[in-house]
Amino acid sequence: AKNISMLRAAAVEHEKPIAILADLQGPKIRTGPLAGGGPVLLRTGQKFVITTAKILGDSTRVNTVFTPLPREVHRGDRILLSDGLIELRVEKVSDRNVICEVVNGGTLGEHKGINLPGVKLRVPALTPKDRADLVFALKHGADYIAVSFVRRPEDVLLAKQLIRRAGKDVPVIAKLEKPEAIENLDAILRAADGVMVARGDLGVEMNPERVPVVQKTIIARARELRRPVITATQMLESMTENPRPTRAEASDVANAIFDGSDAVMLSAETASGKYPIEAVGMMARIIEEAESSIREFPRPASQEQLKVAGTVAELVCHASRELHMKVIAVFTHSGFTARLVSRYRPLVPIVAFSPEAETRRRMALIWGVVPRNIQDVQKVDGLAKVAEKRLLEERLVRKGEIIGIVAGTPMGIRGTTNFMKFHVIGGPA
C-alpha cells in the first residue's frame, strides 16, 4: 500500500498518468529452503528427490509447498529447476516424494522455479493467495490485473467474475507462459483485455527456438483483435549486473517494437538489479531509436468487420500520413477511441483527452497514446478550439500545422466513434 501511495504521489507531482498493473503470482511451483541457505550442487547422474515433506533441502533432496506434485507427474516426465538450468527425469513417484535422476546438473539455490514441460496441471489458475492479493489490489486502485499461467479462457473469466463481485471494473491482462495458452490463443485474447508475452517461463516450457516465432504470432493476433500486448522478461537481463546491455539484448528490445508491442517491460533489471535507472533510460532510448526508423507499420489483417468506428480510426491514421499531420487529438471517456486509433499505428502522437482519471491512467499502456486531462466537452463544435489551445500550450504544434480530431457523438457514450475532422492550427474552428 505504501509503494502504491508513493507512486500515485509521484505521478501527481510529475503530471504523468501512471498505470499500476497488479501481477497475481498464480500456481507458480518453487523449491523450498536449503540448509545453511544454500546453494547446493546437483551432479549429472545422481538421484535427487523433490518432496512435499517439510524439510531443509540439501544436495540430495528439496522441499516444495506444491503438494499436488506427486499426483501431477509420472515416470519419464521432465522436471526443470532454476529457469531450466537443471534438468531432472522422474523415475518413481510415491505419496510425498518424486524420485528423479539428474540429467543436467548445476547449482541450485533456494526458492527456485520448478517447471514441468509437457505436463498439463490440474490446478486452478487462481490460488487462495491470488484471491487475497486480488482483493488487496482492487482495494488500492490497481489499473490492471495480470493473471499468471493462464491456460484457458476460463482462467481469465474467473478473474473477471471475482472483480465484478467486488463491485469493480478493472481490465484483466492474461500472461501467456504455458504452451496450452498458445493452443487456446484466440479464445484467451477474446476473453482478456490484453496479454503479456511472458517469455521467461514460456522459454522453459517450450523449446527456446520457438519463442521468437510465438512472440510474433501473439503480437500480430493481439493487434488484429485490438488487444494491447506487453512483451516481457529478460529484455535487458545483463543490466542486473552491468551498466550496459549486450548488443543482442538491444536488438531483442528493438524487434519487440518492430513486431508491434504496445509496451515492453523490465523485471529483475529494476526490481533487484544494480542499475535500475540506467536500465529504464536504456530501454527508452532503444524504443525511441527503433520507432524513429519505422516508416509504416504493417496494417493489422483483421477478420473483424471494421464498421463505422474502425473505419474512422483507420482513415484518420491514413490521412495523418497524407497530410503530414503533427498530432491526432482524440476525445474519449472510456479510452475506446484511443485504443482503436492506436491499433493502426500512426506515426504521430495520439493525444487522448479525457476527463476521467482512471481512463487516463489505463491509456498509459496503449501504444502511441499521450493521455491528457481536460474538462468534459459536450459538443463536437468546440473540440477543435479546445485541442488547439492545449496543443499550443504544450508546444506540440505550431500555427499552420494540421491536426486530426476524432470523437464520438453523442459525447461520452462508449463505442460511438463516428466523428473525424482535420483542423489547421490558427484557422477557423
C-alpha positions in Angstrom: 0.0 0.0 0.0 2.9 2.3 0.8 4.5 1.8 -2.6 1.2 2.4 -4.4 0.7 5.7 -2.5 4.3 6.8 -3.3 3.8 6.0 -7.0 0.5 7.9 -7.1 2.1 10.9 -5.4 5.0 10.9 -7.8 2.6 10.7 -10.8 0.7 13.8 -9.5 4.0 15.6 -8.8 5.3 15.0 -12.4 1.8 15.3 -14.0 2.2 11.9 -15.6 -0.7 9.4 -15.7 0.9 6.1 -14.5 -0.9 2.7 -14.8 -0.4 0.2 -12.0 -0.5 -3.4 -13.0 -1.1 -5.9 -10.1 0.6 -9.2 -11.1 -1.0 -12.2 -9.4 1.5 -15.0 -8.7 -0.6 -17.9 -10.0 0.2 -21.6 -9.3 4.0 -21.0 -9.5 5.8 -24.0 -8.3 9.1 -23.4 -6.3 11.6 -25.3 -4.4 11.9 -24.7 -0.6 14.6 -23.6 1.7 18.1 -25.2 1.9 20.2 -26.0 4.9 22.5 -23.1 5.6 20.8 -21.0 3.0 22.3 -22.9 0.0 23.2 -23.1 -2.8 23.9 -26.8 -3.4 25.4 -28.7 -6.3 23.5 -31.3 -8.2 25.7 -33.6 -10.3 24.6 -35.3 -13.5 23.6 -38.9 -13.0 22.9 -38.6 -9.3 19.5 -39.3 -7.6 17.5 -36.3 -6.4 14.2 -36.2 -4.5 11.5 -33.5 -4.5 9.3 -33.9 -1.5 6.2 -32.3 -0.1 7.5 -33.0 3.5 8.7 -30.0 5.5 12.4 -30.3 5.4 15.5 -28.2 4.8 16.9 -29.2 1.4 20.5 -30.4 0.6 22.3 -31.9 -2.4 20.0 -35.0 -2.4 16.5 -33.6 -1.8 14.5 -30.5 -1.6 11.0 -29.5 -0.4 8.2 -27.9 -2.4 5.0 -26.5 -1.0 3.2 -27.6 -4.1 1.5 -30.6 -2.5 -0.2 -32.0 -5.7 3.2 -32.5 -7.4 3.4 -36.3 -6.8 0.0 -36.7 -8.4 0.8 -34.5 -11.4 3.9 -36.2 -12.7 4.7 -39.7 -13.9 7.7 -41.8 -14.6 9.7 -40.4 -17.6 8.4 -36.8 -17.2 10.9 -34.0 -17.3 11.3 -31.5 -14.4 13.3 -28.3 -14.9 14.7 -26.3 -12.0 16.1 -22.8 -11.8 14.7 -21.4 -15.1 15.6 -24.6 -16.9 19.3 -24.7 -16.0 18.9 -28.0 -14.2 17.0 -31.0 -15.8 15.6 -34.0 -13.9 13.9 -37.1 -15.2 11.2 -38.7 -13.0 12.0 -42.3 -12.1 9.5 -43.1 -9.3 6.6 -41.4 -7.5 5.2 -42.0 -4.0 2.7 -40.3 -1.9 5.0 -37.4 -0.9 8.1 -37.9 -3.0 9.2 -37.6 -6.6 12.4 -39.5 -7.1 14.4 -38.3 -10.1 17.7 -38.7 -11.9 19.7 -35.6 -12.7 20.1 -35.3 -16.5 21.8 -32.0 -16.5 23.4 -30.9 -13.2 24.0 -27.4 -11.8 23.9 -25.2 -8.8 20.5 -24.9 -7.1 19.6 -22.0 -4.8 16.6 -21.5 -2.5 13.1 -20.9 -3.8 13.8 -21.6 -7.4 11.2 -22.2 -10.0 10.0 -25.7 -10.9 8.8 -26.2 -14.5 7.0 -29.3 -15.8 7.2 -29.1 -19.6 4.5 -31.2 -21.3 2.6 -31.7 -18.1 -0.9 -30.3 -18.1 -1.5 -29.3 -14.4 -5.0 -29.9 -13.0 -4.8 -27.0 -10.6 -6.8 -23.7 -10.6 -5.3 -20.7 -12.2 -6.1 -18.6 -9.2 -4.8 -19.8 -5.9 -6.1 -18.8 -2.4 -3.2 -16.3 -2.2 -4.1 -14.9 -5.6 -7.7 -14.3 -4.4 -6.5 -12.5 -1.3 -4.0 -10.4 -3.4 -6.8 -9.6 -5.9 -8.9 -8.1 -3.1 -5.9 -6.0 -1.9 -5.1 -4.8 -5.5 -8.7 -3.8 -6.1 -9.0 -2.0 -2.7 -5.9 0.1 -3.5 -6.9 1.1 -7.0 -4.9 -1.1 -9.4 -5.5 -0.1 -13.0 -4.9 -3.6 -14.4 -4.9 -7.1 -13.0 -2.4 -9.7 -14.5 -3.3 -13.3 -14.2 -0.3 -15.7 -14.4 0.0 -19.1 -16.1 -3.3 -18.7 -18.0 -4.1 -21.9 -19.9 -7.7 -21.4 -20.9 -10.1 -18.5 -21.4 -12.0 -19.7 -18.3 -8.9 -18.7 -16.2 -9.4 -15.1 -17.4 -13.2 -15.2 -17.0 -12.9 -16.4 -13.4 -10.7 -13.4 -12.6 -13.3 -11.1 -14.2 -16.1 -12.7 -12.3 -14.3 -12.1 -9.0 -13.6 -8.5 -10.0 -17.3 -7.9 -10.8 -18.3 -9.5 -7.4 -16.1 -6.9 -5.7 -18.1 -4.2 -7.5 -15.1 -3.1 -9.7 -14.5 -3.0 -13.5 -10.7 -3.4 -13.9 -9.2 -4.8 -17.1 -7.5 -8.2 -17.0 -4.2 -9.0 -18.6 -3.5 -12.7 -19.5 0.1 -13.7 -19.0 1.0 -16.2 -21.7 3.7 -18.5 -20.3 2.3 -22.0 -20.9 2.1 -24.0 -24.2 -1.6 -24.6 -23.5 -2.2 -20.9 -23.7 -0.7 -20.8 -27.2 -3.1 -23.6 -28.2 -6.0 -21.5 -26.9 -4.6 -18.2 -28.1 -7.7 -16.7 -29.9 -10.1 -17.7 -27.1 -7.9 -16.2 -24.5 -7.4 -13.0 -26.5 -11.2 -12.6 -26.8 -11.7 -13.2 -23.1 -8.9 -10.9 -21.9 -8.5 -7.1 -22.1 -4.8 -7.5 -23.1 -2.0 -10.0 -23.0 1.6 -10.3 -21.8 4.2 -12.4 -23.6 6.0 -13.7 -20.5 9.0 -15.2 -22.3 10.8 -16.5 -19.1 8.6 -19.4 -18.3 7.5 -19.7 -21.9 11.1 -20.3 -22.9 11.4 -23.0 -20.3 8.1 -24.7 -21.0 8.7 -25.0 -24.8 11.9 -25.2 -26.9 13.7 -21.8 -26.9 13.9 -21.6 -30.7 10.1 -21.5 -30.8 9.8 -18.4 -28.6 10.6 -15.7 -31.2 8.0 -17.1 -33.6 5.4 -17.5 -30.9 6.1 -13.9 -29.8 5.4 -12.6 -33.3 2.3 -14.7 -33.6 0.9 -13.4 -30.3 1.6 -9.8 -31.1 0.1 -10.0 -34.6 -3.1 -11.7 -33.4 -3.5 -9.3 -30.5 -3.3 -6.3 -32.8 -5.9 -7.9 -35.1 -8.3 -8.3 -32.1 -7.5 -4.8 -30.6 -5.8 -6.1 -27.5 -2.8 -4.3 -26.1 0.2 -6.6 -25.8 3.2 -6.3 -23.4 6.5 -8.1 -24.2 8.3 -9.0 -21.0 11.1 -10.9 -19.3 14.9 -10.8 -19.8 14.7 -7.8 -22.1 17.9 -6.3 -20.7 18.9 -9.1 -18.3 22.6 -8.4 -18.3 21.9 -4.9 -16.8 21.1 -6.6 -13.5 24.9 -6.7 -13.1 26.3 -4.4 -15.8 25.7 -0.7 -16.7 25.2 -1.5 -20.4 23.2 -4.2 -22.2 24.6 -6.6 -24.8 24.0 -5.9 -28.5 21.8 -9.0 -28.7 19.6 -7.5 -25.9 19.3 -4.2 -27.7 18.2 -6.0 -30.8 15.7 -8.0 -28.8 14.0 -4.9 -27.5 14.0 -3.3 -30.9 12.5 -6.3 -32.5 9.7 -6.3 -29.9 8.9 -2.8 -31.1 9.1 -3.7 -34.8 6.7 -6.6 -34.1 4.2 -4.1 -32.8 4.3 -4.4 -28.9 2.3 -1.8 -27.1 4.8 -1.9 -24.2 8.0 -3.6 -23.2 8.6 -4.5 -19.5 11.6 -4.7 -17.3 11.6 -7.1 -14.4 14.7 -8.1 -12.5 16.6 -5.2 -14.1 14.6 -2.7 -12.0 13.4 -4.9 -9.1 16.7 -6.2 -7.9 19.4 -5.1 -10.4 22.3 -2.8 -9.7 21.5 -0.3 -12.4 17.7 0.2 -12.4 17.7 3.9 -13.6 20.2 3.2 -16.3 18.1 0.2 -17.5 15.0 2.3 -17.8 16.9 5.0 -19.7 18.5 2.5 -22.0 15.1 0.9 -22.7 13.6 4.3 -23.5 16.5 5.2 -25.9 16.2 1.8 -27.7 12.5 2.3 -28.2 12.9 5.8 -29.5 15.6 4.8 -31.9 13.6 1.8 -33.2 10.4 3.8 -33.6 12.1 6.7 -35.4 13.3 4.2 -38.1 9.8 2.9 -38.9 8.3 4.4 -42.0 5.0 2.5 -41.8 3.7 -0.3 -39.5 2.1 -3.3 -41.3 -1.7 -2.9 -41.3 -3.4 -5.5 -39.0 -5.1 -8.1 -41.1 -8.3 -8.2 -39.1 -11.0 -10.7 -39.7 -13.5 -8.5 -37.8 -15.8 -6.1 -39.7 -14.5 -2.6 -39.4 -17.9 -0.9 -39.1 -18.0 2.9 -38.5 -15.7 3.3 -35.6 -12.9 1.2 -37.1 -13.2 3.0 -40.5 -12.9 6.4 -38.8 -9.8 5.3 -36.9 -8.2 3.8 -40.0 -9.0 6.8 -42.2 -7.6 9.4 -39.7 -4.3 7.4 -39.5 -4.1 7.2 -43.3 -4.8 11.0 -43.5 -2.1 11.7 -40.9 0.5 10.4 -43.4 -1.0 12.0 -46.5 -1.5 15.4 -44.8 1.7 15.3 -42.7 -0.2 15.9 -39.6 1.6 16.6 -36.3 -0.9 15.2 -33.9 -4.1 13.1 -33.8 -6.3 14.5 -31.0 -8.8 12.0 -29.5 -11.6 12.9 -27.2 -12.6 9.8 -25.1 -14.3 8.9 -21.9 -13.6 5.2 -21.7 -10.4 5.1 -23.8 -12.1 3.0 -26.6 -11.4 5.6 -29.3 -7.8 6.0 -28.4 -7.2 2.2 -28.5 -8.9 2.0 -31.8 -6.7 4.7 -33.4 -3.6 3.2 -31.8 -4.3 -0.1 -33.5 -3.4 1.4 -36.9 -0.1 2.7 -35.6 0.0 6.3 -36.9 3.5 7.9 -37.0 2.4 10.9 -35.0 1.4 11.2 -31.3 -2.2 10.3 -30.3 -3.0 12.9 -27.7 -6.0 11.5 -25.9 -8.1 14.0 -23.9 -10.3 12.5 -21.2 -12.0 13.9 -18.1 -11.7 10.5 -16.4 -8.5 10.0 -14.3 -9.0 6.2 -14.4 -9.2 6.2 -18.2 -6.1 8.4 -18.5 -4.0 6.0 -16.3 -5.2 3.0 -18.3 -4.3 4.6 -21.6 -0.7 4.9 -20.4 -0.3 1.3 -21.5 -1.6 1.8 -25.1 0.9 2.3 -27.9 1.5 5.9 -29.1 -1.1 7.4 -26.7 -0.3 10.6 -24.7 -3.1 10.9 -22.1 -4.2 14.4 -21.1 -6.7 15.7 -18.5 -9.4 18.0 -19.8 -12.8 19.3 -18.7 -15.8 17.4 -20.1 -16.7 18.7 -23.6 -20.4 18.2 -24.5 -20.5 19.3 -28.1 -18.2 18.4 -31.1 -18.3 22.0 -32.3 -15.9 23.0 -29.6 -13.4 20.2 -30.0 -11.0 21.9 -32.4 -10.8 25.0 -30.3 -10.1 23.0 -27.1 -7.5 20.8 -28.8 -5.7 23.7 -30.5 -5.4 25.7 -27.2 -4.0 22.8 -25.3 -1.6 21.6 -28.0 -0.2 25.1 -28.5 0.3 25.5 -24.7 2.4 22.3 -24.7 4.2 23.3 -27.9 3.2 20.1 -29.7 2.0 22.1 -32.7 2.6 25.5 -34.5 0.4 27.8 -36.4 -0.4 26.5 -39.9 0.1 22.8 -39.0 -2.6 20.3 -39.4 -4.1 18.0 -36.7 -6.7 15.3 -36.9 -9.6 15.2 -34.4 -11.5 12.1 -33.6 -14.5 11.6 -31.2 -17.9 10.0 -30.9 -21.3 11.5 -30.8 -23.3 11.6 -28.7 -20.3 12.5 -26.5 -19.5 10.2 -23.6 -21.0 7.0 -24.9 -18.6 4.1 -25.4 -18.1 2.7 -28.9 -19.7 5.6 -30.8 -16.6 6.8 -32.6 -18.1 8.4 -35.7 -16.6 11.9 -35.9 -13.5 13.0 -37.7 -12.2 16.5 -38.6 -9.0 17.9 -40.0 -8.1 21.3 -38.5 -5.4 23.8 -39.4 -3.9 25.4 -36.3 -4.8 29.1 -36.3 -7.6 28.6 -38.8 -11.3 28.7 -38.3 -12.7 26.1 -35.8 
